[in-house]
Amino acid sequence: MSPHDDQQHIDEVKATDELNGQLQATLAMCRHCFDVVIQRLHEEHESLNVGQPRNLPYTKNNDQDTADAQPDFVQDLQDPNVTCPLFVTWDKRRSARSHHSFELRGCLGSLSPQPLVPAIGEYALASAFRDKRFPPIQKHEVEHLRVAVSLLVNYESCMNVWDWIVGKHGIVISWHGPDDRRFTSTYLPEVASDQKWDQKTAVESLIRKAGWSGAVTEALLMTIQCTRYQSSKLRLTYEEYMAHCRAGDDVVMLDVNAAQGYQRHADAREASGGKVDHCRIS
């Protein structure tokens, strides 16, 4: 990808970002992630301790056409066709005693704008079962999970690699090395603060993450293009998900059509070379 292509991609994201206005992650998006993952597990096992299929608006148990059915979170969107860069993250509770301590279990997403319907479901499945850094999530882990949906918004060009604020901004860096090899990588806004990194540590780590093994010199830093962005992020634990289901008199388990449809979309995206990014810190 040439420098022109890099800039064209950033311009595309910024244009989409302006159209989205104050697009925000919602709890309904998080619940949808649990929906499709539990459904996938339910397909693989005859029973789960989470019950039978709950009554989702896009679930059809008869011969009606499901093509126009939509998940709950669509009602939170001003435009059901809205596109946005996004990541879906799964964390797992470290132990039964450490109720508030979680560790990364899977995270995948896209830095390119994706249609939120069906991308949230697609990346929920991909990050749960296809993040190559982890084995696929198993049914016995479900009750220990927490999901986070991050919508990447407010893209801005940086004056340099230091033109961003730890804890507020994520950054995308890119540059071309010897033989015109392109290096690029990103950290989401929460990574630096979660790791207790300052800017220098975060930038150097991100350069290594991009695959650069040479010296991190001032000359290199001056050649790097940097774009900052913010994240609208919400988290939901399995307990919170279950509490919502019980309050609505729904038993947890989902719809086969949705989960299978998202997997077909995800398979097609990967087969066609679609971009899937890892939310990894090393």
ZANU-982197 format. One record per residue (C-alpha): chain; x, z, y. Coordinates in Angstrom, 1 decimal, always signed. Layout:
REM residues N
- A X Z Y
...
REM end
This chain:
REM residues 282
- A +0.0 +0.0 +0.0
- A +1.4 -1.0 +3.4
- A +1.5 +1.2 +6.5
- A -1.4 -1.0 +7.8
- A -3.4 -0.2 +4.7
- A -2.7 +3.5 +5.1
- A -4.0 +3.4 +8.7
- A -7.0 +1.2 +7.6
- A -7.9 +3.9 +5.0
- A -7.7 +6.7 +7.6
- A -9.7 +4.7 +10.1
- A -12.4 +4.1 +7.4
- A -12.6 +7.9 +6.7
- A -12.8 +8.7 +10.4
- A -15.6 +6.2 +11.0
- A -17.5 +7.7 +8.1
- A -16.8 +11.1 +9.4
- A -18.3 +10.3 +12.8
- A -21.5 +9.0 +11.2
- A -21.8 +12.1 +9.1
- A -21.9 +14.4 +12.1
- A -22.2 +18.0 +10.9
- A -22.3 +17.4 +7.2
- A -22.0 +20.6 +5.3
- A -21.6 +21.8 +1.7
- A -24.7 +23.6 +0.4
- A -25.5 +26.0 -2.4
- A -27.7 +23.4 -3.9
- A -24.7 +21.2 -4.4
- A -22.9 +24.0 -6.2
- A -25.9 +24.6 -8.4
- A -25.9 +21.0 -9.3
- A -22.3 +21.2 -10.5
- A -23.3 +24.0 -12.9
- A -26.4 +21.9 -13.9
- A -24.4 +18.9 -15.1
- A -21.6 +20.8 -16.7
- A -23.9 +23.1 -18.7
- A -25.9 +20.0 -19.8
- A -22.8 +18.4 -21.0
- A -21.9 +21.5 -23.1
- A -25.5 +21.7 -24.3
- A -25.1 +18.1 -25.7
- A -22.1 +19.1 -27.6
- A -23.5 +22.4 -29.1
- A -26.9 +23.0 -30.6
- A -27.3 +26.2 -28.6
- A -25.9 +28.0 -25.6
- A -26.6 +31.5 -24.5
- A -27.9 +30.1 -21.3
- A -31.3 +29.0 -22.6
- A -33.3 +25.8 -22.6
- A -33.5 +22.9 -20.0
- A -34.7 +24.1 -16.7
- A -37.2 +22.0 -14.7
- A -35.1 +19.9 -12.3
- A -36.7 +17.5 -9.9
- A -34.8 +14.6 -11.5
- A -35.6 +15.6 -15.1
- A -38.2 +13.5 -16.9
- A -39.3 +14.5 -20.4
- A -41.5 +11.4 -20.9
- A -41.3 +7.7 -20.5
- A -41.3 +7.7 -16.7
- A -38.6 +5.8 -15.0
- A -35.8 +8.2 -13.8
- A -34.0 +5.6 -11.7
- A -35.3 +7.0 -8.4
- A -35.1 +10.7 -9.4
- A -32.6 +12.8 -7.3
- A -31.0 +16.2 -7.6
- A -32.1 +19.2 -5.4
- A -29.3 +18.9 -2.8
- A -30.6 +15.5 -1.6
- A -33.1 +17.4 +0.5
- A -30.2 +18.9 +2.4
- A -28.9 +15.5 +3.5
- A -30.1 +13.6 +6.6
- A -29.2 +10.4 +4.8
- A -29.4 +10.3 +1.0
- A -26.8 +7.5 +1.0
- A -24.3 +9.4 +3.0
- A -20.6 +9.1 +1.9
- A -17.8 +11.6 +2.4
- A -14.5 +12.6 +0.8
- A -15.0 +15.5 -1.5
- A -13.5 +17.8 -4.1
- A -15.1 +19.9 -6.8
- A -13.1 +23.0 -7.9
- A -13.7 +25.2 -11.0
- A -12.2 +28.7 -11.1
- A -12.3 +31.2 -13.9
- A -12.4 +35.0 -13.7
- A -9.1 +36.3 -14.8
- A -10.6 +39.1 -16.9
- A -13.9 +41.0 -17.4
- A -12.4 +43.9 -15.3
- A -11.2 +41.7 -12.4
- A -14.6 +40.7 -11.1
- A -13.3 +39.2 -7.8
- A -10.1 +37.7 -9.1
- A -10.2 +34.0 -10.2
- A -7.7 +31.4 -11.2
- A -7.8 +27.6 -11.0
- A -9.5 +26.0 -14.0
- A -9.9 +22.4 -12.7
- A -10.1 +20.4 -9.5
- A -10.6 +16.7 -8.9
- A -11.9 +14.7 -6.0
- A -11.5 +11.8 -3.7
- A -9.8 +11.3 -0.3
- A -11.9 +8.2 +0.2
- A -15.5 +8.5 +1.2
- A -17.8 +8.6 -1.8
- A -21.6 +8.5 -2.0
- A -22.5 +12.2 -2.5
- A -25.2 +11.2 -4.8
- A -23.9 +10.8 -7.5
- A -20.3 +11.7 -6.7
- A -20.9 +15.5 -6.7
- A -22.1 +15.3 -10.3
- A -19.4 +12.9 -11.3
- A -16.6 +15.1 -10.0
- A -18.2 +18.3 -11.3
- A -17.8 +16.8 -14.8
- A -14.4 +15.2 -14.2
- A -12.9 +18.5 -12.9
- A -14.4 +20.5 -15.7
- A -13.4 +18.2 -18.6
- A -10.9 +15.6 -17.4
- A -8.3 +17.4 -15.2
- A -5.2 +16.7 -17.3
- A -3.6 +19.9 -16.3
- A -6.1 +21.9 -18.2
- A -8.0 +21.7 -21.5
- A -11.7 +20.9 -21.2
- A -13.9 +23.8 -20.3
- A -15.5 +25.4 -23.3
- A -19.0 +26.9 -23.7
- A -17.7 +30.5 -24.0
- A -16.1 +30.1 -20.5
- A -19.3 +29.3 -18.6
- A -20.3 +32.8 -17.7
- A -16.8 +33.4 -16.2
- A -16.8 +30.3 -13.9
- A -17.1 +29.9 -10.2
- A -17.6 +26.4 -8.6
- A -16.7 +25.3 -5.1
- A -17.8 +22.1 -3.4
- A -15.5 +20.9 -0.5
- A -16.7 +18.2 +1.8
- A -13.8 +16.9 +3.9
- A -14.7 +16.3 +7.5
- A -13.3 +16.2 +11.1
- A -10.4 +13.8 +10.4
- A -7.9 +13.6 +13.2
- A -4.5 +11.9 +13.6
- A -1.6 +14.4 +14.1
- A +1.1 +14.0 +16.7
- A +3.6 +15.1 +14.0
- A +3.7 +17.1 +10.7
- A +3.4 +20.4 +12.6
- A +0.2 +19.4 +14.5
- A -2.2 +21.5 +12.4
- A -3.2 +25.1 +11.9
- A -2.8 +27.1 +8.6
- A -6.1 +28.2 +7.3
- A -8.1 +25.7 +9.4
- A -6.8 +22.3 +8.5
- A -5.9 +20.4 +5.4
- A -3.4 +17.6 +5.9
- A -2.7 +14.2 +4.3
- A +0.9 +13.0 +4.6
- A +2.2 +9.5 +3.8
- A +5.4 +7.6 +4.3
- A +7.5 +4.9 +2.8
- A +10.8 +5.6 +1.1
- A +13.5 +3.3 -0.3
- A +12.4 +0.0 -1.8
- A +9.2 +0.5 +0.2
- A +7.9 +3.0 -2.3
- A +4.8 +4.8 -0.8
- A +4.6 +8.6 -0.9
- A +1.4 +10.4 -0.2
- A -0.3 +13.7 -0.9
- A -2.7 +16.3 +0.5
- A -3.4 +20.0 +0.5
- A -7.0 +21.2 +1.2
- A -7.4 +23.6 +4.1
- A -7.4 +26.7 +2.0
- A -4.3 +26.0 +0.0
- A -1.6 +27.1 +2.5
- A -3.5 +30.3 +3.5
- A -4.3 +31.2 -0.2
- A -0.6 +30.8 -1.1
- A +0.4 +32.7 +2.1
- A +2.6 +29.8 +3.2
- A +3.7 +29.0 +6.8
- A +3.7 +25.4 +8.0
- A +7.3 +24.8 +7.0
- A +6.7 +26.0 +3.4
- A +3.5 +24.0 +3.1
- A +4.9 +20.8 +4.4
- A +8.0 +21.0 +2.2
- A +5.9 +21.8 -0.8
- A +3.6 +18.8 +0.0
- A +6.5 +16.5 +0.3
- A +7.7 +17.6 -3.2
- A +4.1 +17.2 -4.5
- A +4.2 +13.6 -3.3
- A +7.1 +12.9 -5.6
- A +10.0 +13.0 -3.1
- A +13.2 +14.5 -4.7
- A +15.6 +13.8 -1.8
- A +16.6 +16.1 +1.1
- A +13.9 +17.1 +3.5
- A +15.6 +16.1 +6.7
- A +14.5 +15.9 +10.3
- A +14.7 +12.1 +10.1
- A +12.3 +12.1 +7.1
- A +9.9 +14.4 +8.9
- A +9.8 +12.1 +11.9
- A +8.8 +9.1 +9.7
- A +5.8 +10.9 +8.0
- A +2.3 +10.0 +9.1
- A +0.1 +13.0 +9.1
- A -3.7 +13.3 +9.4
- A -5.5 +16.7 +9.5
- A -9.0 +17.5 +8.4
- A -11.3 +20.4 +7.9
- A -13.4 +21.4 +4.9
- A -17.0 +22.5 +4.6
- A -16.7 +24.6 +1.5
- A -19.1 +26.8 -0.5
- A -18.5 +28.7 -3.7
- A -21.0 +29.9 -6.3
- A -20.4 +32.1 -9.4
- A -22.3 +31.7 -12.6
- A -24.0 +35.0 -12.0
- A -25.3 +33.7 -8.6
- A -26.4 +30.5 -10.2
- A -28.3 +32.4 -12.9
- A -29.9 +34.7 -10.3
- A -31.3 +31.6 -8.5
- A -32.6 +30.1 -11.8
- A -34.4 +33.4 -12.7
- A -35.9 +33.7 -9.2
- A -37.4 +30.3 -9.6
- A -38.6 +31.1 -13.1
- A -36.3 +28.4 -14.5
- A -34.3 +28.8 -17.6
- A -30.8 +27.3 -17.4
- A -30.2 +24.0 -19.0
- A -30.5 +20.6 -17.6
- A -31.3 +17.1 -17.9
- A -29.6 +14.7 -20.3
- A -30.2 +11.6 -18.1
- A -28.3 +13.0 -15.1
- A -25.3 +14.2 -17.0
- A -25.0 +11.0 -19.0
- A -25.5 +8.9 -16.0
- A -22.8 +10.7 -14.0
- A -20.3 +10.3 -16.9
- A -21.0 +6.6 -17.1
- A -20.3 +6.3 -13.3
- A -17.1 +8.3 -13.7
- A -15.9 +6.2 -16.6
- A -16.6 +3.0 -14.7
- A -14.8 +4.4 -11.6
- A -11.7 +5.3 -13.7
- A -11.8 +2.0 -15.6
- A -11.9 +0.0 -12.4
- A -9.0 +1.9 -10.9
- A -11.1 +4.2 -8.6
- A -9.2 +6.9 -6.9
- A -9.3 +10.4 -8.4
- A -7.1 +13.0 -6.7
- A -5.9 +16.3 -8.0
- A -6.3 +19.5 -5.9
- A -3.1 +20.9 -7.2
- A -0.6 +23.1 -5.4
- A +2.5 +22.2 -7.4
REM end
